[in-house]
Amino acid sequence: MGYWVYLALCGNNTIYTGATTDLIRRVCEHNNGSSGRGAKYTAAHRPVSLVQAWEVGTWSDALRLEYAIKRCVRKEKDQLIKEPEQIYQLAERRKLSFSISEASQELLKQTDKPD
């Protein structure tokens, strides 16, 4: 099972950072609010589009990476979206020593499909 940390662009042009085990399901939850499972923030700022994601090995790693990204300013998050490989420098600065893999563009595009 993969654990994902992702950046989503909200309808008000803000960037939401989250962690999940299933990217496609999670983006659907953000956009549909299914079963009250979408985040309160994204529920008020729809639509949500997945713009970048990284896979890590454990839930603990995902939460630590999510926290590191949340500490970034908007300019740094924009850079991560444009150049996802910058995550490795961020991890190094934050002294995170676990494996991180970038999501494929095909996976990111799957979340753009309407339900």
N, C-alpha and C positions, 0 to 999 in steps of 0.2 A: 504494500500500500504506500502510495506517495503522499507526501505532505507538501502543501503549496502555500507560498506567500505571494500575494498578488497586489497589483495596483489597478484601480478602476477609476475611470473618468466619469464623474457624476454630471447630471444635467445642468448644474450651475457652474460647471467648469472647475470644480474642486477635485482633488485626488483623494480617493479613499484607499487605505491600506488594510488588508485583511489576511487571514490564514484559513485554510480549509483542506479537506481531504479530497474534494471533488469540485474542480473549477467550474465546470459547466453547470452543475446543479446549483452552486453557490451564486453564480451570476443570475440564474433564473430566479432564485429566492430574492435576491436584491431587487430585481425588476418586477416581480409579481407579488412579493410579500406573502408567498405561500405559507400557510399555517403560522403566520406571525414570526417566521424564521429569518426574514430580511433584517438587516441592521436598521435601527431607528434613523440613523443619519441618512442612509441611502433611500429609505422609504420616503423621505421628505425632499430628496434631490434626484429624482428619476428623470430620464433613463440612465442606467449604469452600463458602461461599456468596459470590458476587460481590455487593458492596454499593455500589461506586462505581467509575467509570472515566473517564479523560480521554484524548483522542486528541491526539497531537502529530505533527509533520512528519517527524522523523528519529529513528533509533535513539539517536543521541547525546543528543537532547533528552529522549527517554524515560528514559534512564539518569540524566540530570541531575535530572529531575523526581522520579523514583523515589527518588533519594538525598535530595532535599529533604524528601520526605514521610517517609522513614525517620528523619530527624532530629527529626521532630515527636513530642511527647508524646501519650499516649493521648487526652487531652482535645481536642487539636487534630485528631487523626484522626477522632474522633467528630463533631466539628464539620464536617469535610470530607464526612462521610457524610450528615449532615443538610442541609448547605448546600454543595453541590458548587461553587457559584460562588465560595466562599472560596479556591479554588485560585489565583485570580488575585492575591489579596493575598499568599498564600504565595509565589508566583512573584516578585512584586515585591520582597518582603522578601529573597528569596534572589538577587535580581538576575538572574533568568531572563527573557530577552527574546524568547521565541519564542511562536508561536501555540498556544493550548490550547483544545480543544473538549470540552465535556461529552458523555458518552455519553447516549443516549436511554434513557428508562425501559423502552422496548420491548426494547432490546438487553440491558439488565441482566436483564430477566425471562426472556429466552431461555436464560440459563445455569441457571435453576431447573428446567428440564425434565430428568427422569431419562433416562438412556440406554436 
